[in-house]
């Protein structure tokens, strides 16, 4: 995948995918907290941490090196 394509994909993920993920994660947490039986607080904390950073690991390859100059572009 070219640098330009990865950069566009990263922007798409951050502008569209991440807000959708946040809505889904907030819905999961609100459903989990509105039940009659609440989870023990360390389990809730672990779920928040996993939902908070869990999106980044599968997408790490997209964001790696995006802030660097384009390696495909020839330097005159």
Z-matrix of the N, CA and C atoms (Angstrom, degrees):
N
C 1 1.439
C 2 1.529 1 108.16
N 3 1.293 2 116.09 1 134.42
C 4 1.461 3 119.63 2 -176.80
C 5 1.525 4 110.68 3 -74.99
N 6 1.316 5 114.19 4 162.69
C 7 1.454 6 121.20 5 -179.39
C 8 1.529 7 110.75 6 -61.21
N 9 1.331 8 116.35 7 -42.97
C 10 1.460 9 120.74 8 -178.32
C 11 1.531 10 110.97 9 -63.76
N 12 1.314 11 117.09 10 -40.08
C 13 1.462 12 121.29 11 179.14
C 14 1.520 13 110.82 12 -66.53
N 15 1.335 14 116.11 13 -43.08
C 16 1.466 15 119.55 14 177.75
C 17 1.518 16 111.12 15 -62.80
N 18 1.325 17 117.19 16 -39.57
C 19 1.462 18 120.98 17 179.62
C 20 1.533 19 110.62 18 -63.91
N 21 1.324 20 116.77 19 -44.13
C 22 1.467 21 120.26 20 177.68
C 23 1.523 22 111.81 21 -65.11
N 24 1.331 23 116.34 22 -39.46
C 25 1.459 24 120.52 23 177.86
C 26 1.530 25 110.62 24 -64.96
N 27 1.321 26 117.77 25 -39.89
C 28 1.462 27 121.62 26 178.12
C 29 1.525 28 110.95 27 -62.61
N 30 1.329 29 116.86 28 -42.31
C 31 1.465 30 120.31 29 178.32
C 32 1.522 31 110.19 30 -64.55
N 33 1.319 32 117.46 31 -42.74
C 34 1.457 33 121.67 32 178.38
C 35 1.530 34 111.04 33 -61.07
N 36 1.316 35 116.24 34 -43.60
C 37 1.466 36 120.63 35 178.99
C 38 1.518 37 110.47 36 -62.31
N 39 1.331 38 117.61 37 -44.21
C 40 1.460 39 120.66 38 -177.63
C 41 1.526 40 112.88 39 -71.58
N 42 1.327 41 117.62 40 -34.16
C 43 1.463 42 120.39 41 -175.77
C 44 1.534 43 112.26 42 -86.34
N 45 1.322 44 117.10 43 -36.35
C 46 1.470 45 120.34 44 -176.17
C 47 1.530 46 111.33 45 -109.00
N 48 1.318 47 116.72 46 -51.45
C 49 1.461 48 120.86 47 -172.57
C 50 1.515 49 114.36 48 -67.36
N 51 1.316 50 117.29 49 -42.45
C 52 1.460 51 119.99 50 -177.51
C 53 1.529 52 112.77 51 -67.11
N 54 1.339 53 119.98 52 -43.81
C 55 1.470 54 117.85 53 175.05
C 56 1.531 55 113.48 54 -60.88
N 57 1.329 56 116.82 55 -38.22
C 58 1.471 57 119.59 56 176.90
C 59 1.527 58 109.75 57 -64.02
N 60 1.321 59 117.14 58 -42.38
C 61 1.454 60 121.32 59 178.43
C 62 1.528 61 110.85 60 -62.58
N 63 1.332 62 117.38 61 -40.53
C 64 1.466 63 120.90 62 179.14
C 65 1.528 64 110.64 63 -62.67
N 66 1.333 65 116.49 64 -41.42
C 67 1.468 66 119.74 65 178.42
C 68 1.519 67 110.71 66 -63.93
N 69 1.320 68 117.21 67 -43.21
C 70 1.469 69 120.87 68 178.78
C 71 1.531 70 110.76 69 -63.97
N 72 1.337 71 117.50 70 -43.67
C 73 1.457 72 121.00 71 -179.86
C 74 1.527 73 111.10 72 -65.45
N 75 1.325 74 117.34 73 -40.95
C 76 1.466 75 120.29 74 178.31
C 77 1.529 76 110.90 75 -65.47
N 78 1.329 77 116.54 76 -36.98
C 79 1.468 78 120.10 77 177.07
C 80 1.520 79 110.77 78 -64.93
N 81 1.316 80 116.51 79 -43.57
C 82 1.472 81 120.37 80 178.10
C 83 1.515 82 110.47 81 -59.74
N 84 1.328 83 116.97 82 -45.21
C 85 1.460 84 119.89 83 -178.36
C 86 1.523 85 111.65 84 -68.76
N 87 1.335 86 118.19 85 -37.73
C 88 1.462 87 119.19 86 179.21
C 89 1.530 88 111.18 87 -68.12
N 90 1.326 89 116.81 88 -36.09
C 91 1.463 90 119.53 89 175.98
C 92 1.520 91 110.80 90 -67.89
N 93 1.309 92 115.97 91 -36.73
C 94 1.459 93 120.18 92 -179.51
C 95 1.528 94 110.98 93 -69.45
N 96 1.329 95 117.60 94 -34.84
C 97 1.459 96 120.75 95 -176.96
C 98 1.525 97 113.24 96 -87.46
N 99 1.328 98 119.24 97 -15.89
C 100 1.453 99 121.40 98 -178.98
C 101 1.519 100 113.14 99 -89.92
N 102 1.291 101 118.30 100 -1.27
C 103 1.451 102 121.12 101 179.09
C 104 1.530 103 109.97 102 -74.44
N 105 1.305 104 116.06 103 162.74
C 106 1.470 105 119.74 104 178.43
C 107 1.520 106 111.38 105 -65.67
N 108 1.306 107 116.11 106 -35.18
C 109 1.458 108 120.76 107 -180.00
C 110 1.516 109 108.31 108 -103.71
N 111 1.331 110 116.96 109 119.13
C 112 1.465 111 120.80 110 177.75
C 113 1.516 112 108.59 111 -94.04
N 114 1.331 113 114.96 112 151.37
C 115 1.451 114 119.74 113 176.51
C 116 1.514 115 109.75 114 -75.60
N 117 1.307 116 115.04 115 159.62
C 118 1.453 117 121.87 116 176.68
C 119 1.527 118 107.76 117 -63.66
N 120 1.338 119 119.63 118 143.75
C 121 1.469 120 121.58 119 -171.18
C 122 1.518 121 114.51 120 -59.21
N 123 1.346 122 121.76 121 -34.11
C 124 1.472 123 117.87 122 175.99
C 125 1.537 124 112.73 123 -65.31
N 126 1.320 125 116.72 124 -32.09
C 127 1.462 126 119.90 125 178.07
C 128 1.529 127 109.52 126 -69.73
N 129 1.331 128 117.30 127 -41.92
C 130 1.465 129 120.23 128 176.22
C 131 1.523 130 110.76 129 -61.19
N 132 1.318 131 116.98 130 -43.10
C 133 1.461 132 121.70 131 178.59
C 134 1.525 133 110.69 132 -60.73
N 135 1.319 134 117.24 133 -43.58
C 136 1.456 135 121.83 134 179.30
C 137 1.532 136 110.78 135 -62.66
N 138 1.318 137 117.14 136 -39.78
C 139 1.467 138 120.61 137 178.05
C 140 1.526 139 110.23 138 -64.80
N 141 1.349 140 117.39 139 -42.63
C 142 1.468 141 120.56 140 176.77
C 143 1.521 142 111.35 141 -60.33
N 144 1.317 143 116.75 142 -43.42
C 145 1.471 144 120.21 143 -179.73
C 146 1.524 145 110.42 144 -65.51
N 147 1.314 146 117.49 145 -45.40
C 148 1.462 147 121.03 146 179.86
C 149 1.525 148 111.82 147 -63.55
N 150 1.319 149 117.43 148 -40.72
C 151 1.466 150 120.04 149 177.62
C 152 1.528 151 111.02 150 -70.81
N 153 1.317 152 116.86 151 -31.11
C 154 1.456 153 120.68 152 -177.86
C 155 1.511 154 114.26 153 -72.62
N 156 1.333 155 117.31 154 -39.43
C 157 1.465 156 119.97 155 -178.49
C 158 1.522 157 113.20 156 -111.86
N 159 1.313 158 116.89 157 -6.08
C 160 1.460 159 120.69 158 -176.63
C 161 1.510 160 114.56 159 -65.48
N 162 1.322 161 118.12 160 -25.08
C 163 1.468 162 121.14 161 -179.73
C 164 1.516 163 111.50 162 -74.04
N 165 1.316 164 118.08 163 -25.63
C 166 1.466 165 121.14 164 -172.18
C 167 1.532 166 112.99 165 -77.23
N 168 1.307 167 118.08 166 -34.90
C 169 1.460 168 119.87 167 -175.30
C 170 1.527 169 114.20 168 -65.60
N 171 1.329 170 120.20 169 -44.05
C 172 1.464 171 118.10 170 177.20
C 173 1.530 172 113.17 171 -68.39
N 174 1.331 173 117.60 172 -22.84
C 175 1.464 174 121.13 173 -177.08
C 176 1.526 175 112.74 174 -102.86
N 177 1.306 176 117.39 175 11.11
C 178 1.461 177 121.86 176 -177.74
C 179 1.528 178 111.87 177 -58.20
N 180 1.310 179 117.80 178 -37.42
C 181 1.472 180 121.91 179 -177.83
C 182 1.521 181 111.62 180 -65.17
N 183 1.346 182 117.18 181 -27.80
C 184 1.461 183 119.80 182 -179.90
C 185 1.524 184 110.44 183 -72.97
N 186 1.323 185 116.89 184 -41.31
C 187 1.457 186 121.53 185 -173.41
C 188 1.527 187 113.74 186 -86.73
N 189 1.312 188 117.53 187 -12.95
C 190 1.462 189 120.58 188 -176.32
C 191 1.532 190 110.63 189 -67.49
N 192 1.332 191 116.27 190 120.22
C 193 1.447 192 122.25 191 176.35
C 194 1.521 193 115.38 192 81.49
N 195 1.331 194 118.52 193 8.64
C 196 1.462 195 120.86 194 -177.68
C 197 1.527 196 111.28 195 -67.60
N 198 1.303 197 119.25 196 -31.95
C 199 1.461 198 121.85 197 -178.80
C 200 1.509 199 114.29 198 -78.44
N 201 1.315 200 117.14 199 -6.22
C 202 1.462 201 121.97 200 -178.46
C 203 1.532 202 110.04 201 -86.28
N 204 1.319 203 117.28 202 162.99
C 205 1.476 204 119.29 203 174.78
C 206 1.535 205 110.58 204 -63.62
N 207 1.323 206 115.90 205 154.61
C 208 1.455 207 122.52 206 -177.86
C 209 1.530 208 110.36 207 -62.65
N 210 1.348 209 118.53 208 114.46
C 211 1.459 210 120.32 209 -179.70
C 212 1.531 211 112.88 210 -72.59
N 213 1.335 212 117.69 211 -19.17
C 214 1.463 213 122.12 212 -179.70
C 215 1.530 214 111.82 213 -80.21
N 216 1.303 215 117.18 214 -19.21
C 217 1.454 216 121.51 215 -177.84
C 218 1.529 217 109.57 216 -83.17
N 219 1.330 218 115.80 217 131.12
C 220 1.466 219 118.81 218 -179.38
C 221 1.526 220 109.52 219 -77.83
N 222 1.321 221 115.77 220 138.66
C 223 1.462 222 121.16 221 179.38
C 224 1.533 223 109.89 222 -91.85
N 225 1.356 224 118.18 223 120.66
C 226 1.488 225 119.41 224 -179.21
C 227 1.494 226 112.03 225 -77.95
